[in-house]
């Protein structure tokens, strides 16, 4: 629709397609709630209040009597691929809950299939009710030292991608890149300056002079605060703060205190994100709608909580001219909810069309055909058990095991252990909860498959593996023995991507992820069944973690302290270097 037509629709000479009548408008711009109708033409809001001048003989009237109108919700930072659902399947999961916009870098498909893969996913979103506001990743991969991926996103890519209409800024600017003055990242930020695009951060546990240096790079916002004190410090340093509540990282109750206790007058600079969620969790708790309810339960006034999920996020990401409020000129993403206090979404209008009612899609979503470059991405050759064994000539060795923290999500700290050597092999020791962990390079560029040690999973038997594993999506596997690990890895290679649990040489549960080796077009409910089965198999084999597979698939993230493993080896995430997990021979 042309700009002239939108203007004419606003003053009524062109009649609207749809009018939502008799509802109470939650106006997040003025912080008011009052009776108002909303007129929509070609997917855009053209008038609010008295819209009788917009109604013609073909205008559809949608009655919202007794209910409230809220803007579509925005997830301010989301790796959509980490749900293991395609864009279409993810839309089926979250749009009925009121999430109509996400800010995402699509970085996981980017490292697999380059700009062509990201373009395919953006086109898919454009044809769906879900809008992706795309942040061009600062570079890929985010790992330091650099791991092996299918595509290295470079400044040359930025010069192309920052011109895309979906691009709203530079995404996931990891603190270590700024700290180390990474040349590629600094060039990407300079390109963004010329294009007048904002820069979005990723700076967990960044305080003091490190935060000052980071903020000096022009970082507009951050989504990675572990404490409310850290959140406040970032707020004081001029950043917008995005509070995270993922499936595995529960930070809202802690960090929302910045709005309820420490700086309540600055609540307009607080917004929400989920970062990484899975279908199992979303189907139980909800998505951004759940964060609104949680914030209200923690003492945030309802209209402020709704603002955090809508206009605050839009302003932080500089997209409030497009979404985030019910006002003329904005995309017609409108929720019909029961009340601001309870905030249960009853109906969803996205891009001007009624698409969901009662928590279910009423619009049929069909995924696009998947080209071969997205379905033939696992190039690794099968491995043997012998490939995964750690060897030593000593009688025993002292090793460093990456220990999963019980207190802080994702964090791996140091645990030293002594392991026996038998027949030249340093075997895992389930009695000490010291397991093998390996990353198998999947792109066919190397034969890398380092093996190190991990602790904190509690697995007593079997092995588990995944090819969806940010930030490089190589195959990550942990296990109590090399034989089961080889079976799990080889199953994933054979299927072209997926997750598997293996016991006694047999795959007991498997999930195929054929698109990029990281996502599937299956429905969310089917994905939840598979997720439950995988995690249940791991727990039945002794795993003590609530989310076994999610905890495993983050082991390659070097931006989280203190240890990680990528295809180039075990990584000291503080020293940013590869280390030998065998500390000494005994």
Secondary structure, 3 states (H helix, E strand, C coil): CCHHHHHHHHHCCCCCCEEEECCEEEECCCCEEEECEEEEECCEEEEEECCHHHCCCCCEEEECCCCEEEECEEECCECHHHHCECHHHHHHHHHHHCEEEEEECCHHHHHHHHHHHHHHHHHHHHCCCCEEEEEEECCCCCCCCCCCCCCCCCHHHHHHHCCCCCEEEEEEEEHHHHHCCCHHHHHHHHHHHHCCCEEEEECCCCCHHHHHHHHHCCEEEECCCCCHHHHHHHHHCCCEEEEEECCCCECHHHHCHHHHHHCHHHHHHEEEECECCCHHHHHHHCCHHHHHHHHHHCCCCHHHHHHHCCHHHHHHCCCCCCCCCCCCCCECCEEEECCCCCCCEEEEEECCEEEEECCEECCCCCCCCCCHHHHCCCCCCCCCHHHHCEECCCCEEEEEEEEECCCCCCCEEEEEEEEEEECCEECCEHHHCEEEEEEECCCCCCCCCCEEEEECCCCCCCEEEECCCCCCCCEEEEECCHHHHHHHHHHHHHHCCEEEEEECCEEEEEEECCECCCEECCCHHHHHHHHHHHHHHHHHCCCCCCCHHHHHHCCCCCCCCEEEEECCEEEECCCCEEECCEEEEC
